[in-house]
Amino acid sequence: MRPLRAWLHRFARSSFGGFVIHVLLSRFSFALPLKRLRETDSLIAFHHPDPAYPLHILLVPRKPYSSWTDVSPEDTDFLQDLARVSQDLIQTFNLEEQGYRLIVNGGRNQEVAHLHIHLISETEATVKL
């Protein structure tokens, strides 16, 4: 399984892989095998498939933004959904008390050429019902 995961990671980092990711997220997100947490017209939030933290959620826009610098202040649907969904997830997973980080990687720190925001916590999350 590791060689396949490594190949997929390299593919996702390529230009063509970035294009494929853009198409999948904008047109075929319903077919992606993800554990969705929230979904709006402008973004999808799901558990990271290969988490690096006890709680690791990705918030991914449906529009093909390559990086944070591609987002315009006029992209209010996405920006409002990002705020609303991230705040809802922080509350749902009780992260205000436990601590959390929202991370946007860019430039050479961004491994996949599609904007994605990490919501992470260093401790196990407890879901509020």
C-alpha positions as CSV (number, residue, x, y, z in Angstrom):
1,M,0.0,0.0,0.0
2,R,2.9,2.4,0.7
3,P,4.3,2.4,-2.8
4,L,0.8,3.3,-4.2
5,R,0.4,6.1,-1.6
6,A,3.8,7.5,-2.5
7,W,3.0,7.4,-6.2
8,L,-0.3,9.1,-5.6
9,H,1.4,11.8,-3.5
10,R,4.0,12.4,-6.3
11,F,1.2,12.5,-8.9
12,A,-0.8,15.0,-6.8
13,R,2.2,17.3,-6.7
14,S,2.6,17.3,-10.5
15,S,1.0,19.8,-12.8
16,F,-1.2,17.2,-14.4
17,G,-2.1,15.8,-11.0
18,G,-3.1,19.3,-9.8
19,F,-5.3,19.6,-12.9
20,V,-6.9,16.2,-12.1
21,I,-7.5,17.3,-8.5
22,H,-9.2,20.6,-9.7
23,V,-11.5,18.6,-12.0
24,L,-12.4,16.0,-9.3
25,L,-13.2,18.6,-6.7
26,S,-15.1,20.9,-9.0
27,R,-17.1,18.3,-11.0
28,F,-16.9,14.9,-9.4
29,S,-16.4,15.4,-5.7
30,F,-19.4,13.0,-5.1
31,A,-17.2,10.1,-6.4
32,L,-14.3,10.7,-4.1
33,P,-13.9,8.1,-1.3
34,L,-13.7,10.7,1.6
35,K,-15.2,10.8,5.0
36,R,-17.0,14.1,4.5
37,L,-17.6,16.2,7.5
38,R,-19.2,19.3,5.9
39,E,-20.0,20.2,2.3
40,T,-21.1,23.5,0.7
41,D,-21.4,24.8,-2.8
42,S,-17.9,26.3,-2.4
43,L,-15.9,23.8,-0.3
44,I,-15.6,20.3,1.1
45,A,-14.3,19.4,4.6
46,F,-13.1,15.9,5.3
47,H,-10.7,13.9,7.5
48,H,-7.2,13.8,6.0
49,P,-6.7,10.4,4.4
50,D,-3.2,10.2,5.8
51,P,-3.3,12.3,9.0
52,A,-0.2,13.7,10.7
53,Y,-2.1,14.7,13.9
54,P,-4.7,13.1,16.1
55,L,-7.3,15.4,14.5
56,H,-6.4,16.4,10.9
57,I,-9.2,17.9,8.7
58,L,-8.8,19.4,5.3
59,L,-11.0,22.2,4.1
60,V,-10.8,22.3,0.3
61,P,-12.4,24.8,-2.1
62,R,-14.2,23.5,-5.1
63,K,-12.9,26.3,-7.3
64,P,-9.4,25.7,-8.8
65,Y,-7.4,28.0,-6.6
66,S,-3.8,26.9,-6.8
67,S,-2.8,28.7,-3.7
68,W,-4.0,31.2,-1.1
69,T,-2.8,34.1,-3.2
70,D,-5.3,33.1,-5.9
71,V,-8.3,33.9,-3.6
72,S,-9.7,37.3,-4.1
73,P,-11.5,39.3,-1.4
74,E,-14.5,39.2,-3.8
75,D,-14.7,35.4,-3.4
76,T,-17.2,36.0,-0.6
77,D,-19.0,32.6,-1.0
78,F,-15.9,30.7,-0.4
79,L,-14.5,33.0,2.4
80,Q,-17.8,33.0,4.2
81,D,-18.1,29.2,3.9
82,L,-14.5,28.8,5.1
83,A,-15.2,30.9,8.2
84,R,-18.6,29.2,8.9
85,V,-17.4,25.6,8.3
86,S,-14.1,25.9,10.2
87,Q,-15.9,27.6,13.2
88,D,-18.5,24.9,13.2
89,L,-15.9,22.1,13.1
90,I,-14.0,23.8,15.9
91,Q,-17.1,23.8,18.0
92,T,-18.2,20.3,17.0
93,F,-14.8,18.8,17.9
94,N,-14.5,20.9,21.1
95,L,-11.3,22.4,19.9
96,E,-11.5,25.7,21.6
97,E,-10.7,24.1,24.9
98,Q,-8.1,21.6,23.5
99,G,-6.4,23.9,21.1
100,Y,-6.2,23.9,17.3
101,R,-4.4,25.4,14.3
102,L,-5.6,26.5,10.9
103,I,-2.7,26.1,8.4
104,V,-2.4,27.2,4.8
105,N,0.8,26.2,3.2
106,G,2.2,28.1,0.2
107,G,5.1,28.4,-2.2
108,R,7.5,25.5,-1.8
109,N,5.8,24.5,1.5
110,Q,2.6,23.6,-0.5
111,E,2.9,20.0,-1.6
112,V,-0.3,19.8,-3.7
113,A,-1.1,22.5,-6.3
114,H,-4.7,23.0,-5.0
115,L,-5.4,25.3,-2.1
116,H,-6.3,23.4,1.0
117,I,-6.5,24.5,4.6
118,H,-5.5,22.1,7.5
119,L,-7.5,22.2,10.7
120,I,-5.4,20.3,13.2
121,S,-5.3,19.5,16.9
122,E,-2.4,17.9,18.7
123,T,-4.9,16.0,21.1
124,E,-7.7,13.6,20.4
125,A,-10.9,15.5,19.7
126,T,-14.2,14.9,21.5
127,V,-17.3,15.4,19.5
128,K,-20.0,17.6,21.1
129,L,-23.5,16.3,20.6
